[in-house]
Amino acid sequence: QVQLVESGGGFVQAGGSLKLSCSASGVIYSTTMGWYRQAPGKQRELVADITRGGITNYTDSVKDRFTISRSDAKNTVYLQMNSLKPEDTAVYYCKQTVVVSGAYPTPYWGKGTLVTVSS
């Protein structure tokens, strides 16, 4: 059974930093890994993603502040968030497209971790 477990969310003042982690279990390997977020009253949006080859993609609002990285040995994706702003407040969700024995790559979501940035 595939499980994604996120950690690292919390409360921080504007200008501070947090690092999110998301580890997958029950998988052979992950292809694309990414982080999404959903603020109250808004749609879920892509924050950043990273391919198995290391190609990264960021939404414009987080470029030069957030860094996505991965450890394939641990099936884990990270999101280092610096210079946080109140508008970064949201529930952050991990998404990994994973390969399980005998199956096609399939996307899975974590349950989300709350990031709150105070002004």
Secondary structure, DSSP 4 states (H G I P E B T S, - for coil): --EEEEE--EEEETT--EEEEEEEES-SEEEEEEEEEE-TTS--EEEEEE-TT--EEE-GGGTTTEEEEEETTTTEEEEEE-S--GGG-EEEEEEEEEE-TTS--EEEE---EEEEEE-
